[in-house]
Amino acid sequence: MIFDGFIVGVTFCKELMERNFLEKADAQNLQNDKGLHVVLHDVNPDPLRVIAPLCEKISSDVNAGLKIEATTDLDSALKGADFVGLTISTGGQEADRMDKEIPLRYQIFQTVADTVGPGGWSRALRNIPVVVNIIRKVEAIAPNAWFMNYSNPMTVLTRVLNRVSQVRSIGICHELQGLLLHLAYFFGVDWQKAFSVRMAGINHLIWILKLTLNGKDGLELLKEYAKDPEHFQKPGTLGMPEELVHSGGAAPSQKVKFDLLARTGYLPAAGDSHIAEFLPFYLNPLSEAKRWGFDPDGKAHTFARMEGRVLVRRKCEDMVEGNLPLYLRHSHEHADKTIAALEGSGEPLITPLNLPNCGQIDNLPRGVVVETLACLSGDDIQPLAVGSVPEAVLHSLMQHIPNQEMIVEAGLTGNRELAIMALANDPAVPNPDIARKMGEDFFENFRLFLPQFNGKWSL
């Protein structure tokens, strides 16, 4: 199954967005011989005019036989769905921009602003009512579907889904695969075959606790690589993985990641821009941000993507029109493999998932959403236990997990004081007075997107 249309389509989000990727398998209502029905949903019809024809062209070129449908009506889209995929950004590009700009008024620099820090706090509170409304629709129309959340902040929103609904909800992110692609490039090996990994954490702060590369200690090899990449003797001879080339090449800086590996003995897996926001001494003061390879005067990660959306759309249009060739290899995203494994038509899959902690990380609170490897097979998911994480890893996680729980509670109940308290407790925020002033700025600017704090939305 090809998911590139879903992922590319997300880059076109504008204003208040709800985009869903739905897979149906109701043979009585299908005309295609493969029995697969893909429905693309967006409240904005404009992106669908590009993504739907692109999906049809991909399906035709690989002889997938998919039935592709596009709609702005969520109820219609959900009928008969076996899998629902969600990626949203409530408030759109302007809200994403303000998630970075409002903290900057208080000398708080963020590199992504979609997971933690003031920007992640804001994005969570805006998305929570929308996500709850969507899962309520799924409960009513497709209660047996698997709900695959791709939206940030991943941990908070997946926690919301599991708190308010019995629909089977999981969070999916590509950060581990992205790391393995980079490691394969550093070491000259096959990213899908050379490594075995033990990992645990929360989304965008997962830690590699053990890495084996063809029987060797991969973390020790990586320490050697980090000391002198130019003269490092690679264990293998392969070049850059094609998937990494296609997604823009290797990230230019890994300074934060390598520094934490040297300090703790363990490797955070996400990109430096994400990692630094969890440990904001890398970002503030601004002189530190520059020392670690970030540009406070330049574009943050999120905004760099925004400027490329016009180019991405043009590229999609060119592919539809035949002016550019289609890229028909599987990417490092695992949505298609997840569906195949759970539907029973594919091989069992071991992949990172965000799920409530039922003991897979023994020294973290039960019920909070954590990210570990899980085994998917035949309509069943079994998270893989890692035991207790080391103290250095535990400390980094527990700076944020209690805050994430507070944000969930505040976002669901409209408790303004609890929301401010969560903001004040974020490591990026200097003191409670700044938290209150900044929080009031967010509440004022995003009044329309925070109905739970204005008496206009409740559970």
N, C-alpha and C positions, 0 to 999 in steps of 0.2 A: 504494500500500500504506500502511496506517495503522499508525503505530508509537506512537501516544500511549499505548496500553495498556501497552506495554513500559516506557516512560519513567515513567509514573505508578506502575506496579507496583513499580518500584524503591524508591519512597519508603516502602514498607511493610516493608523488611528488618528481621528480628529474628534474634538469636543467630547461629549460623554459617550463612552464606548462600551459595548458589550459584543464581543466576537466569540462565536462558538464553533467548534469543529465537531460534527456529529457523524457517526457511522451507523448505518442501519442495515439490518439483515432480515427484512420481512419479504420473503420470496414472493408472496402473493401480490405485492405492490410494485415489484421491480421488473424492469424490462431488460436489464443487462444479464448476461449469462453467468456472471460470477457471483451474483447475489449480493453485491456490495453497493451501498447507497451512501454517498457523501453529501452532507448538507452544510453549506457555508452560511453563517449568519452574522449580520452586522446591523446595528441600528442606522448606520450610514450606508446607503446603497452604492455610493461611488466606488469604494474599493472592490466591491463585488463584481463590478463591470470588467475589472481587469483579472481578478483572481479566478473567477469561475471559468472563463475561457482558457486560462493558463492550465488549470487543473484538467480540463477536458482534453487539452492538447497533450499533456503528460500522459494521461490515461490512454489516449489513442496510440501514442508513440511506443508505449511499453505493452500494449495490448492487454491492459488491466481490465477492461470491460466495466469500468465504474459508471454508475449513474451519478452525475454531478448536478446538484441543485443549489441555487442561491436564493436567500430570502431575508427580509427584514423583520419577519414575524417569528418571534421566539417560540410561541406555542406550536406553530406549524412545524418548525424545525425540530422540535423535541419529540414529536410523535414517532414511536417505535424505536427510539434511539437506544443502542446498546452501549455506546461510548460517547461521552460528552467532553470536549476539551475547551478550556476557558483561558483566554488571555485578554485582560482589560487594562485600561489606564483611565480611570474616572477623572474627567476634567481635561484630558487630552494634552497636547503639546504645551499649551499655556500654563497649565497646572504643573506639569513636569518642570518647566522653566522656573516657576516661582518656588518650587521645592528646594531649589538651589539658591535662588536670589534672596529669599527672606532670611535664611540663616546667615548669608554673607553680610547682611546689615548688622549682624552681631558678631562679626569676625569669625564665623564658623564656616570653614571651607569643606565642601563635600565633592567627591569625585564621581559618584553615581546617583546618590540621593533616592534610591528606590527600595532600600531594605532596612537599614538602621539609620541612626542620626535623626535630626529634625525632618529631613526629607522623607525618610522611610516611615516615620511616625505619621506625617501628614498623608502620605499616600495610603497607608493602612486605613486611617480613619475615613478617608473618602471612599475607599473601595468596599469597606465592610457592608454598608447597607445594600449596595448593588449586588455583591456576591450572595448575600442572604436572600435577596429577592430572586435571584437566578436559581439557587438551589431549591427554593420553595417551588418554583415552576417544575424543576426536574422531579421533585418528590411527587407532584401531582400528575405529571404526564409520562415520565419515564423512570419510575422508582427503582427499577432493577438495573439501571445503567451504571457503569463505572464512570465516575467524574474525575477527569484529569486536569488538575489545576496547573497552569503555566504562569499564573499572574504573580507579580511581586507586590508587596513583600510576601514571598512564598510561605515562610513559616507561619506568620500571623494569619494569612488567609486560609491556609490549609487547616490550621487550628480552629478557625471560625467554622469552616465547613463541617468538621468532625464534632464540634460542640452543638451545632444547631440542627443537625440532620442525620438521619440513619442511612442516607445514600452513601454508597461506598466511594469515599473521596481520597485521592492521593495527590501528592505534589511531585512534579517532574521537573528536573533541571539538568542541564548538560555540563555542569562545571567539572565533574570527574572526567568525562570524556574529553573535554577541552584540555585538561591537564595532561592526560595520557597522550594526546596528540602532540603536545609540546615535548613531553619526555621522549616520545618516539623520535622526534626531530633531533633532540639533543644527543640521543644515544644511537641513532641510525638503525632502529629496529621497527618491527611491525607493532603498531599500537594496540591491535586487537588480540595479539597472540603472545607477546613477550612478557607481559606483566601479570602479577597477582597482587592484590591490594587488600589491606585491612584499613577501613576508614570509618569515621564517625564524627558527628557534629551537628550543626544546624545550617540551614541553607545559606550559601555564600561564606560560611565559615566551617567547612568540613576539613578535617585533619587526616592526613595519611599517617597512620600509626605504624604501618609496616608495608614495605614495597619490595617485591622480589622481581628481579629482572633475569630471566633465564637461570634461576638458581642462585644469583648473587644478590647481595644487599643493595637494593636500588637507592635507598636514602644515602648510604655512604658513597655510592657512585655519584649521586647528584651533588653531594658536598664537594667532591673532587672537581666536578664540572664547574660549579659555581666559583671556585677559586681561580680558574683559568680556562674559560670556555674555548678560547682560540686554539690552545694547545692540548686540549683534552683528547685522549685516545678513545674514540667511540668503540663500544663493543660490536656494533653492527655497521653495515655499509649503505643502508637505505637513505634516501634523501627525505625531503619534507613530505609528509603524508599529503595525498591529494586533497583529502577533506580539509586539511589546514590551509592549503593553498586557496581552495575555493571559498573559505570563510574569511579570507583577508590576510593570511600569513601569520607568522609567529608574533606574539605580543613583544614589543621592543624592550620592555623592562620587566624584570623579575626580582628587583632588588628587595622588596618587602618580603616576598616569599622566601628568598634565599637567606635573608637576615633572620627570619623566624626559625628556619631550619637549623641554622647555626646556633641560635640561642636556646632552642627547646629540644632539638633532636627530632622534631616532627614537622611535617610539611603541610601548610594550608593549601587547599587545592584550587581555590577560586583565583581570579585575576587580582593583581595588586590593587586595582581601583576599588574592588569590593572589600578586600581584606583590610585595607587601611581604614575604612569607615568603622569597622568593629574595634579597631585599636587606634583611635584618632591622634595619639601622640605622633603618628607618622604624618599627620596633615596640619596640625596646629601647634605652634604658630606657623605662619605661611613660610617662614624660612626653612622649617623642617619639611614641609611639603615639597619645596624645590629640591632640597637635599636628597629626597627619596624618589625623584624623577617625575613629580607632578607639577603641572603648570597652573597655579591659581588664577592667572590672567587669561588662560586659554579656555577651550571648550571642555566641559565635563563630559564624561562618557556618554550620558544620555543625550546631551545636546549635539554631540558630534554625530550620533546616529540620526537625529532629526534632520540635520542638514543633508544627509544622504538619502532621505526618503524620496525626494523627487527623482534622484538618479536611479534608485531601486525601482520605482514605478516605471520609469522609462525603459529600464532593462526588461521588466516583465512584459511591457507592451511590445518591445522588440522581439521577445521570444514568441509571443502569441502571433505576431505578424510574420515570423520566420526570418527576421533580420539577424537574430542571434540564435545559436544552437541551444537546445535544452541541456541542462545538467541532470542526468538521469541516474546517477549513483546515489546510494543511500548516504545521507549525511550522518553526523555523529549524534543526532537527536534519536531518542529511543521510543517515541510515541508509537510508531508503526510496529516495532517489535513487542512493545507492551501489549498492544491490542491483539497481535497474533498469538502471544503466549497465553493471555487470559481467555481468548476466544477458543483456544485449543487447536488452532491450525498451524501454529508455529512451535519451534523448540522452546523448552523452558528457558527462562531468561533470568540472569542475575544482573541487576542494575541498581543504581542509587535511587531511593525513593524517600520522600518526606511523609512520615507516618507518625501517629501518636506513639509515645514511648511506652511499650508494654514490657520493658525489661531489656531491650536490645542494647541500651546504654545504662548500665546498672547504677551508676552514681549520679544520674540525673533524675529529676522528678518524673513520676509516672504521669502519663497523659499529655505532657507537653510534646509538641511536634519536633522530631529529630530527623536527621538524614543519615541513613546507613544503607548498606547493600540489602537487597531483598530478593527472594526467589519467587518468580511469577510462573505459574503453571496451571492451566485448566481451571480458570475462574477462581483462583486462590492466590493469595499473597502471604508469604512468610518472611518477615524481617529477620535478618541474620544478626545474632547477638555478638557483641564485641566485648562484653564484660564492662569493667570500669575504665574510663579514660584517665590518662595521667593527670597529675595535679595542674601542670601548666596549661594543658588543654581545657581542663575543667574550669579553671579560673576565667579563661577567655570566654567560655560559653555562658557562665553564670553571671557575667556582667550584663548579659542581654536577655536571657530566658525569662527572668522575673519581669523585666520591662515588657517583653512581648506578651506575657500573660495579662499585664495591666492594660496594654493597648487593646487587646481583644475584649476585655471586660468593659473598658470605657467606650469602645466603638459599638458594642452591642447594646449598652444601656444608656448612652448619652451622658455619662457621668463626666462632666467637664473638669472637676477638680482631680479626678483620678487620671484623666488624660494629661493634665498639666504635670502631675506628679511623675508620670511615666517619662514625660519629656525632660523633666529636671534630673531624673536618674540616668539619662543617657550619658555615656562617657564623653561625648562630644560637647555637652552643654556645660559651661563653666560654673553656673550657680542657679539656684531656684528663682532669683529675681529675673535673670535673663530668660529663663524658661517661661515664666509667666508672660513677660512682655512679648516674646517671640510667639508663644502659643496664642495670645490674643490677636497678633497680626495674622496668623494662619486662620483663626476662627473668623475674622472679619473678611479676609480675602476669599475664603472658600465657603462662605455662608450657604450658598446654593447647593454645595456638594456635601454638606455636613448636616443633613436633616435630623439626625438623631440628637443633635445638640440644640435644636431649635423647635422641638416638640412636633416635628412633622414626619417622624418615622420612629417606629419601635418594633420590637420582635413580635 
